[in-house]
Amino acid sequence: MDAVLAETSIGITELKKNPSAVIRDAGTDTVVVLHHNKPSAYLVPASTYEALMDVLDDLQLIPVVRERIASWQADPDHVIEMSRAELEVIARGTPLKSAKPRTSTKSRTGGAR
């Protein structure tokens, strides 16, 4: 049997009868919609959905952050200043044109790092 990830469930036939009432009665809870006693959909409040999308956006930034950390570790004096909005553009795969490299004013010293 498929896992049911909600405390409240409703049959699809019952949902079709009065979807507005189901949404109203659910309040801030998630409702699983069952079809032949198997989950076919979830009704989630808009605020929950928006929070999930925020988390997914943040997760997409992880590879960008890791790349930036690796780049900085390879050359700590080469810094690229970037806003969160610019990172989000990169995470979505859109080319970034406004990032400008900035060289540190510290002088480089010889030897191992």
Secondary structure, DSSP 4 states (H G I P E B T S, - for coil): -----SSEEEEHHHHHH-HHHHHHHHTTS-EEEEETTEEEEEE--HHHHHHHHHHHHHHHHHHHHHHHHHHHHH-TTEEE---HHHHHHHHTTPPP----EEE-SSPP--S--
